[in-house]
Amino acid sequence: MGIRLSFELSDRDLRFFKQALKKSRDVVRDAEESDIVDAVRDVIDDIRKNEPLPDFVATRLPELESMIQMLADEEWCLPADDRERILAGFVYFGDPEDILPDDIPVIGYLDDVIILELVARDLLYVREAYEDFCQFRDEFDSEHDRGIDAVVRRDRLDRRRQQLHQRMQRRTSRLRKAEIW
C-alpha cells in the first residue's frame, strides 16, 4: 500500500530552483554538448542499476531519454535557446553533489526530478511539436517506403519542421506573456 505525499513549491522555492538552473545554464555555455549528454546517459545507466527505483524517478526516465533524442535528432534542428535549456537541466541532473546528493537513498534524486519537471514544463510546446514532427516523419516514410527522392523528403520534412517551430514559438510566447500578467 503506497502513501501519497504531495507538496507545493512556493514562488520563493521556484526561484531557488530556477536560480540553480540558471547556474547550470552558465556551465552549459562553457561545456561540450556531447560531454553533457554522455554524462547524463551515464547517470541514467547508474540509476537503472539500482532498481527498484522510486516511482517518482522511474516515471521521469523516459522523458529524460526523449529529451536526449530530441537533442540528437539532426532533422529536427532544435533551436539554440531550447537546446541550452535542456542541457542546463542535464547539467544539474548529472551533478551528483547538487542540493540533495544523489547517493541519499530514495530522496537523492528529488531535487533532480523537480529541475527536470521545470524544464519539461518550460518546453511543453517544444516537446509537443517534436512529437508531431516524429509522427509526420514516420507516416511520411511509411507512405513512401523510402522510395522517394531524398531531396523531396528533405524539403517536406523541412517545411513541416518550420511550421512546427513557428507553432511552438507562438505558443511559448503566449504562455510567457500570460505568466507576466
C-alpha positions in Angstrom: 0.0 0.0 0.0 1.6 3.3 -1.1 1.3 6.6 0.6 0.7 9.7 -1.5 2.7 12.7 -0.4 2.3 15.9 -2.2 3.8 19.3 -1.6 3.6 22.7 -3.2 6.6 24.7 -4.2 6.1 28.4 -3.3 7.2 31.2 -5.6 10.3 31.5 -3.4 11.0 27.8 -3.7 10.6 28.0 -7.5 13.0 31.0 -7.6 15.5 28.9 -5.7 15.3 26.1 -8.3 15.3 28.5 -11.2 18.4 30.1 -9.8 20.1 26.7 -9.7 19.0 26.1 -13.3 20.4 29.5 -14.3 23.8 28.5 -12.8 23.6 25.3 -14.8 22.9 27.3 -18.0 26.2 29.3 -17.3 28.0 25.9 -17.2 26.4 24.8 -20.5 27.9 27.8 -22.3 31.4 26.5 -21.5 30.9 22.8 -21.9 30.7 20.4 -24.9 27.2 19.2 -25.6 28.3 15.7 -26.2 30.1 15.6 -22.8 26.9 16.7 -21.1 24.7 14.2 -22.9 27.3 11.4 -22.2 27.3 12.3 -18.5 23.5 12.2 -18.3 23.5 8.8 -20.1 26.0 7.5 -17.5 23.7 8.8 -14.7 20.7 7.1 -16.3 22.7 3.8 -16.5 23.8 4.1 -12.9 20.2 4.8 -11.8 18.9 1.8 -13.6 21.5 -0.4 -11.9 19.9 0.5 -8.6 16.5 -0.8 -9.4 13.9 -1.0 -8.0 13.7 2.8 -8.4 11.4 5.1 -6.6 8.5 5.7 -9.0 9.0 9.4 -9.0 12.4 8.8 -10.6 11.4 5.8 -12.8 8.5 7.7 -14.4 10.8 10.6 -15.5 13.5 8.5 -17.2 11.6 8.1 -20.5 11.0 11.8 -20.6 14.7 12.4 -20.0 15.6 9.9 -22.8 13.1 11.7 -25.0 14.9 15.0 -24.4 18.2 13.3 -25.3 16.6 12.0 -28.5 15.3 15.5 -29.4 18.8 16.9 -29.0 20.4 14.3 -31.2 17.8 14.4 -34.0 19.5 16.3 -36.8 16.3 16.5 -38.8 14.5 18.3 -36.0 17.2 21.1 -35.6 16.2 22.1 -32.1 16.6 25.9 -31.7 19.7 27.0 -29.7 17.8 28.5 -26.8 15.8 25.3 -26.3 18.9 23.2 -26.5 20.5 25.3 -23.8 17.5 24.8 -21.5 17.6 21.1 -21.9 21.4 20.9 -21.5 21.1 23.1 -18.3 18.7 20.6 -16.8 21.1 17.8 -17.8 24.0 19.6 -16.1 22.0 19.8 -12.9 20.8 16.3 -13.2 24.3 15.0 -13.9 25.8 16.7 -10.8 25.9 14.1 -8.0 26.5 16.8 -5.4 23.6 19.1 -6.1 21.1 20.4 -3.5 20.4 16.8 -2.4 23.3 14.5 -3.0 22.2 11.7 -5.3 23.6 8.9 -3.1 21.0 9.6 -0.4 18.6 6.6 -0.7 15.1 7.3 -2.0 15.2 11.2 -1.9 18.6 11.8 -3.5 17.0 12.4 -6.9 14.1 14.5 -5.6 15.7 17.9 -6.5 16.8 16.5 -9.9 13.2 15.5 -10.6 12.0 19.0 -9.7 14.5 20.5 -12.1 13.5 18.1 -14.8 9.8 19.0 -14.2 10.6 22.7 -14.5 12.5 22.1 -17.8 9.7 19.8 -19.1 7.0 22.4 -18.3 9.1 25.2 -19.8 9.5 23.1 -23.0 5.9 21.8 -23.2 5.2 23.2 -26.6 8.7 22.2 -27.9 8.1 18.6 -26.8 4.6 18.6 -28.4 6.0 19.9 -31.7 8.8 17.4 -31.7 6.3 14.5 -31.1 4.2 15.9 -34.1 7.4 16.1 -36.2 8.3 12.5 -35.4 4.8 11.3 -36.2 4.8 13.2 -39.5 8.2 11.8 -40.4 7.2 8.2 -39.6 4.0 8.5 -41.6 5.8 10.1 -44.5 8.5 7.4 -44.6 5.9 4.6 -44.3 3.8 6.1 -47.1 6.7 6.4 -49.4 8.6 3.4 -48.3 11.9 5.2 -48.8 11.2 5.1 -52.5 11.0 8.9 -52.7 13.8 11.2 -53.8 15.9 12.3 -50.8 15.6 16.0 -51.8 11.8 15.8 -51.9 11.8 14.1 -48.5 14.1 16.7 -47.0 12.0 19.5 -48.4 8.8 18.1 -47.0 10.4 17.5 -43.6 11.9 21.0 -43.6 8.6 22.6 -44.4 6.8 20.6 -41.6 9.6 21.4 -39.1 9.4 25.1 -39.9 5.7 25.1 -39.4 6.1 23.3 -36.0 8.9 25.6 -34.9 6.7 28.6 -35.7 3.8 27.0 -33.8 5.9 26.2 -30.7 7.3 29.8 -30.7 3.8 31.3 -30.9 2.5 29.1 -28.1 5.5 29.7 -25.9 5.3 33.4 -26.4 1.7 33.4 -25.4 2.4 31.4 -22.3 5.2 33.7 -21.3 3.0 36.8 -21.8 0.3 35.1 -19.6 2.9 34.4 -16.9 3.9 38.1 -16.8 0.3 39.2 -16.2 
